[in-house]
Amino acid sequence: MFWNRKDDDVEIRRLEIREGHVTAFIEAPPEAVWDCLTDISSYGEWVRFFKATPAPGHDRLEKAGDFFHYETTVLGVKFSGRMVSVERVAPQRSAFMLVAPYRSGGEYLLEPLGSGTRVHYTIWGEIPSSYLGKAVDRLLVARRVREGMQDHVDRLKARVEGNPLP
């Protein structure tokens, strides 16, 4: 049993997390933004950051535990897995975890502001704790992921406001 092990029998792994955050102001109430984020079946029309495939019979994210399968490519490396909704507080917060070989997740926070909604989009993920892993992340991956995130919220904004997609 784990509790009976000696210190030198236990492997300690250093966990390092990378977080990205972008925002956008959308000229629409939080309910309209929430509806767009909930409708998985429409993701193919506006989402470019990842490809979403709804679970059979589940075209919407209605509650914690709902999920879709996703695929994305960063610097030519394909990632895929399942995006699982872990918390939904309509129309304020949608938090999710990515079930994949690496640990990651994120959230959308919808802040009512005047005539519209400020959207805070955050994603986080585990990165290798080696020096090389950190260097690759800082020099190559982080910028590309942030650009993808910004494009994602810009396209969400255009979709909700009824404007042409960038």
CORHU-V140423 format. One record per backbone hydrogen bond with DSSP energy under -0.5 kcal/mol. CO is the residue of the C=O (numbers start at 0). NH is the residue of the N-H. E is the energy in kcal/mol with one decimal. If there is no record, write none. Layout:
co: <CO/CO>
nh: <NH/NH>
e: <E/E>
//
This chain:
co: <0/1/5/5/6/8/10/11/13/15/17/19/21/23/23/25/25/28/28/29/30/31/32/33/34/37/37/38/39/41/41/42/42/49/50/51/52/54/57/58/58/59/62/65/66/67/68/69/70/71/73/75/76/78/80/81/81/82/83/84/86/87/88/88/91/92/93/94/94/95/96/96/97/97/98/101/102/103/104/105/106/107/108/108/109/110/112/115/116/116/117/117/118/118/119/119/120/121/122/123/124/129/130/131/132/133/134/135/135/136/139/140/141/142/143/144/145/146/147/148/149/150/151/152/153/154/155/156/157/157/158>
nh: <3/4/8/9/9/10/12/13/15/126/124/122/120/25/118/27/116/31/32/33/34/35/36/37/38/39/60/41/42/44/45/45/46/51/70/53/68/57/54/39/40/61/65/84/54/82/52/80/50/78/76/77/73/71/69/83/98/67/96/64/94/89/91/92/109/88/107/85/86/105/83/98/99/103/81/99/125/97/123/95/121/93/110/119/111/117/115/112/25/118/110/119/23/120/108/121/21/106/19/104/17/133/134/135/136/137/138/139/140/141/143/144/145/146/147/148/149/150/151/152/153/154/155/156/157/158/159/160/161/162/161>
e: <-1.2/-1.7/-2.0/-0.5/-1.3/-0.5/-0.5/-0.5/-0.5/-2.0/-2.4/-2.1/-2.9/-0.5/-3.3/-2.5/-2.7/-1.1/-1.5/-3.1/-2.2/-1.7/-2.4/-1.9/-1.3/-1.4/-2.3/-1.4/-1.7/-2.0/-0.7/-1.2/-3.3/-0.5/-1.6/-0.5/-2.8/-2.6/-0.5/-1.0/-1.7/-0.9/-2.0/-3.0/-1.0/-3.2/-3.0/-1.8/-3.1/-3.2/-1.9/-0.6/-2.5/-2.6/-2.3/-0.7/-3.7/-1.7/-2.3/-3.5/-2.7/-0.5/-3.7/-2.2/-3.3/-3.1/-2.2/-2.4/-1.5/-2.4/-3.0/-0.6/-1.0/-0.6/-1.9/-0.5/-2.8/-2.8/-2.8/-2.8/-2.5/-2.2/-0.6/-2.7/-0.6/-3.1/-2.4/-2.7/-3.2/-0.6/-3.0/-0.5/-1.6/-0.6/-2.6/-0.5/-2.3/-2.5/-3.1/-2.2/-3.1/-2.1/-2.4/-2.6/-2.2/-2.9/-2.7/-2.5/-1.5/-3.1/-1.2/-2.7/-2.4/-2.4/-2.2/-2.6/-2.6/-2.4/-2.1/-2.2/-2.3/-2.4/-2.1/-2.5/-2.2/-2.6/-2.7/-2.5/-0.9/-2.4/-0.6>
//
